[in-house]
Amino acid sequence: MYMVMAGSGRLAADRGTVRRAGPGGAAVALAVVLALCRVPELCGATQEEGAVKTVTSSNWTAVLEGHWMVTFFAPWCPACQQMKPEWEDFARRSSVLEVNVAKVDVTEEPGLSGRFFVTTLPTIYHVMDGVFRRYHGSRIAEDLHTFITEKKWNVIEPVAGWKAPSSCLMSGMAGLFHLSGWIRQTHNYFTGPLEIPAWGSYIIFIVATLVIGLVLGLVRLVFN
């Protein structure tokens, strides 16, 4: 409380300076006020907000540059929810550790879960300049901190090039996972709002698959 009152006194003094000074003095005083407002205790700013970055299918390539720790989670996963406060605590130290701490919600990004071949939750990747490594260590914030400061990733075998998320194979895998997510959403739409029985939804997908196969076969015959 004392610090806030002291800070308010400084701001009031600076405003008095603005009234007495000319344009040049006003600019200097304004700079002082802005500098004071960068102090969290004075202006209520929190440097912890937004410390965990969100990775999506539209920005995931940012992970290919720099130093990253990325976790894949789902809202319904108990282990993920248990790890959440530890991950956020770890993220609050990210600027000091010079590492980007990020998360991917696999329920929102099925394509990324396929690209990174996520089969268990939570899954954590360490990334350094496009080199990917699976992290299998403790999920406690202090241990994650030690993993970075002591560069323990050097003893972990990198993910093979053909299995790396940026490879052509995993790009195809991302497409398959994205397609499966779309099929699941369409099935839920058929059986939900449209009230089509589950067996009717299956028939629709079977017929659609046969029609697509027939069309592709005819196109191949025409162009050959």
C-alpha positions as CSV (number, residue, x, y, z in Angstrom):
1,M,0.0,0.0,0.0
2,Y,2.8,2.4,0.9
3,M,4.5,1.7,-2.5
4,V,1.2,2.4,-4.4
5,M,0.8,5.7,-2.4
6,A,4.4,6.6,-3.0
7,G,3.9,5.9,-6.7
8,S,0.8,8.0,-6.8
9,G,2.7,10.9,-5.2
10,R,5.4,10.6,-7.9
11,L,2.8,10.7,-10.6
12,A,1.1,13.8,-9.1
13,A,4.5,15.5,-8.8
14,D,5.2,14.7,-12.5
15,R,1.8,16.1,-13.5
16,G,2.8,19.3,-11.7
17,T,6.0,19.4,-13.6
18,V,4.0,19.1,-16.9
19,R,1.9,22.2,-15.9
20,R,4.9,24.3,-15.1
21,A,7.2,23.2,-18.0
22,G,7.0,24.1,-21.6
23,P,6.5,21.6,-24.5
24,G,10.0,20.1,-24.1
25,G,9.6,19.8,-20.3
26,A,6.2,18.2,-20.8
27,A,7.7,15.5,-23.0
28,V,10.4,14.7,-20.4
29,A,7.8,14.5,-17.7
30,L,5.6,12.3,-19.8
31,A,8.5,9.9,-20.3
32,V,9.1,9.7,-16.6
33,V,5.4,8.9,-16.0
34,L,5.5,6.1,-18.6
35,A,8.7,4.7,-17.1
36,L,7.0,4.6,-13.7
37,C,4.0,2.8,-15.2
38,R,6.3,0.0,-16.3
39,V,6.8,-1.0,-12.7
40,P,4.2,-3.6,-11.9
41,E,3.8,-2.6,-8.2
42,L,2.9,1.0,-9.3
43,C,0.5,0.4,-12.1
44,G,-0.8,-3.1,-11.5
45,A,0.8,-4.6,-14.6
46,T,1.5,-8.3,-14.5
47,Q,4.3,-9.8,-16.5
48,E,2.9,-13.3,-16.0
49,E,-0.2,-12.8,-18.1
50,G,0.0,-14.7,-21.4
51,A,3.3,-16.3,-20.6
52,V,2.2,-19.6,-22.2
53,K,2.0,-19.2,-25.9
54,T,-0.8,-21.0,-27.9
55,V,0.4,-22.9,-31.0
56,T,-2.1,-23.5,-33.7
57,S,-2.1,-24.9,-37.3
58,S,-1.7,-21.3,-38.6
59,N,1.4,-20.4,-36.6
60,W,3.1,-23.7,-35.7
61,T,6.0,-23.0,-38.1
62,A,7.2,-20.4,-35.5
63,V,8.4,-23.4,-33.5
64,L,11.0,-24.1,-36.2
65,E,13.0,-21.1,-35.1
66,G,14.5,-20.5,-31.7
67,H,14.2,-22.4,-28.4
68,W,10.8,-24.0,-27.4
69,M,9.1,-26.3,-25.0
70,V,5.7,-27.4,-26.3
71,T,3.1,-29.5,-24.5
72,F,0.1,-31.2,-26.1
73,F,-3.0,-31.4,-23.9
74,A,-6.7,-31.9,-23.8
75,P,-9.2,-30.3,-21.5
76,W,-10.6,-33.7,-20.5
77,C,-7.2,-35.2,-19.6
78,P,-6.7,-35.4,-15.8
79,A,-2.9,-35.6,-16.1
80,C,-2.9,-32.5,-18.3
81,Q,-5.0,-30.6,-15.7
82,Q,-2.7,-31.7,-13.0
83,M,0.3,-30.5,-14.9
84,K,-1.2,-27.1,-15.9
85,P,-0.1,-25.1,-12.9
86,E,3.4,-26.5,-13.1
87,W,3.6,-25.6,-16.8
88,E,2.3,-22.1,-16.1
89,D,4.9,-21.7,-13.3
90,F,7.6,-22.9,-15.7
91,A,6.4,-20.4,-18.4
92,R,6.7,-17.5,-15.9
93,R,10.4,-18.0,-16.0
94,S,10.6,-18.4,-19.7
95,S,12.1,-14.9,-20.3
96,V,14.9,-15.6,-17.9
97,L,15.5,-19.1,-19.4
98,E,15.3,-17.7,-23.0
99,V,12.9,-20.3,-24.0
100,N,9.4,-20.1,-25.4
101,V,6.8,-22.1,-23.5
102,A,3.8,-23.1,-25.5
103,K,0.8,-25.4,-25.5
104,V,-1.4,-27.1,-28.1
105,D,-5.0,-28.2,-27.5
106,V,-5.4,-31.4,-29.5
107,T,-9.2,-31.1,-29.4
108,E,-8.9,-27.9,-31.3
109,E,-5.9,-28.8,-33.4
110,P,-6.2,-32.5,-34.5
111,G,-3.9,-31.7,-37.5
112,L,-1.0,-30.8,-35.2
113,S,-1.5,-33.9,-33.1
114,G,-1.0,-35.9,-36.3
115,R,1.9,-33.8,-37.4
116,F,3.7,-34.3,-34.1
117,F,2.4,-37.9,-33.9
118,V,0.9,-37.4,-30.4
119,T,-0.4,-40.7,-29.1
120,T,-0.4,-40.0,-25.3
121,L,-1.3,-37.0,-23.2
122,P,0.3,-34.9,-22.1
123,T,3.1,-35.0,-24.7
124,I,6.0,-32.6,-24.4
125,Y,8.5,-31.6,-27.1
126,H,11.7,-29.7,-26.8
127,V,12.7,-27.8,-29.9
128,M,15.9,-26.0,-30.7
129,D,16.2,-24.4,-34.1
130,G,14.0,-26.9,-35.8
131,V,15.5,-30.0,-34.0
132,F,12.8,-31.9,-32.2
133,R,13.2,-34.1,-29.1
134,R,10.6,-35.9,-27.0
135,Y,10.7,-34.9,-23.3
136,H,10.0,-37.8,-21.0
137,G,11.1,-36.3,-17.7
138,S,9.4,-34.9,-14.6
139,R,6.6,-32.4,-15.2
140,I,7.4,-30.4,-12.1
141,A,8.3,-26.8,-12.8
142,E,11.6,-27.0,-11.0
143,D,12.7,-30.0,-13.0
144,L,11.6,-28.4,-16.2
145,H,13.7,-25.4,-15.2
146,T,16.7,-27.6,-14.5
147,F,16.3,-29.4,-17.9
148,I,16.7,-26.0,-19.7
149,T,19.4,-24.5,-17.5
150,E,21.6,-27.6,-17.6
151,K,20.9,-28.3,-21.3
152,K,19.9,-31.8,-20.6
153,W,18.3,-32.1,-24.0
154,N,21.7,-32.8,-25.4
155,V,21.6,-36.4,-24.1
156,I,18.2,-37.0,-25.8
157,E,18.2,-38.5,-29.3
158,P,16.6,-36.1,-31.8
159,V,13.5,-37.2,-33.7
160,A,14.5,-38.8,-37.0
161,G,14.3,-36.5,-40.0
162,W,11.5,-38.5,-41.7
163,K,9.4,-38.3,-38.5
164,A,10.1,-34.6,-37.8
165,P,6.9,-32.5,-37.9
166,S,8.2,-30.5,-40.8
167,S,8.7,-33.6,-43.0
168,C,6.5,-34.5,-45.9
169,L,5.4,-37.7,-44.2
170,M,4.2,-35.9,-41.1
171,S,2.5,-33.3,-43.3
172,G,0.5,-36.1,-44.8
173,M,-0.2,-37.5,-41.3
174,A,-1.5,-34.0,-40.3
175,G,-3.9,-34.1,-43.2
176,L,-5.2,-37.5,-42.2
177,F,-5.7,-36.4,-38.6
178,H,-7.4,-33.2,-39.8
179,L,-9.7,-35.3,-42.1
180,S,-10.6,-37.7,-39.2
181,G,-11.5,-34.7,-37.1
182,W,-13.7,-33.3,-39.8
183,I,-15.4,-36.7,-40.3
184,R,-16.1,-36.9,-36.5
185,Q,-17.6,-33.4,-36.5
186,T,-19.7,-34.2,-39.5
187,H,-20.9,-37.4,-37.9
188,N,-21.9,-35.5,-34.7
189,Y,-23.7,-33.0,-36.9
190,F,-25.7,-35.7,-38.7
191,T,-26.6,-37.5,-35.5
192,G,-27.2,-34.3,-33.5
193,P,-29.0,-31.4,-35.1
194,L,-30.2,-33.4,-38.1
195,E,-31.2,-36.4,-35.9
196,I,-30.0,-39.0,-38.4
197,P,-29.4,-42.4,-36.8
198,A,-25.8,-43.5,-36.4
199,W,-26.2,-46.3,-38.9
200,G,-27.6,-43.7,-41.4
201,S,-24.5,-41.5,-40.9
202,Y,-22.3,-44.5,-41.6
203,I,-24.2,-45.3,-44.8
204,I,-23.7,-41.7,-46.0
205,F,-20.0,-41.9,-45.4
206,I,-19.7,-45.3,-47.2
207,V,-21.7,-44.0,-50.2
208,A,-19.6,-40.8,-50.3
209,T,-16.4,-42.8,-50.2
210,L,-17.6,-45.0,-53.1
211,V,-18.7,-42.0,-55.2
212,I,-15.3,-40.3,-54.6
213,G,-13.5,-43.4,-55.6
214,L,-15.6,-43.8,-58.7
215,V,-15.0,-40.2,-59.7
216,L,-11.2,-40.4,-59.2
217,G,-11.2,-43.7,-61.3
218,L,-13.1,-42.0,-64.1
219,V,-10.7,-39.0,-64.1
220,R,-7.7,-41.3,-64.3
221,L,-9.2,-43.2,-67.3
222,V,-10.0,-39.9,-69.1
223,F,-6.5,-38.5,-68.7
224,N,-4.7,-41.7,-69.4
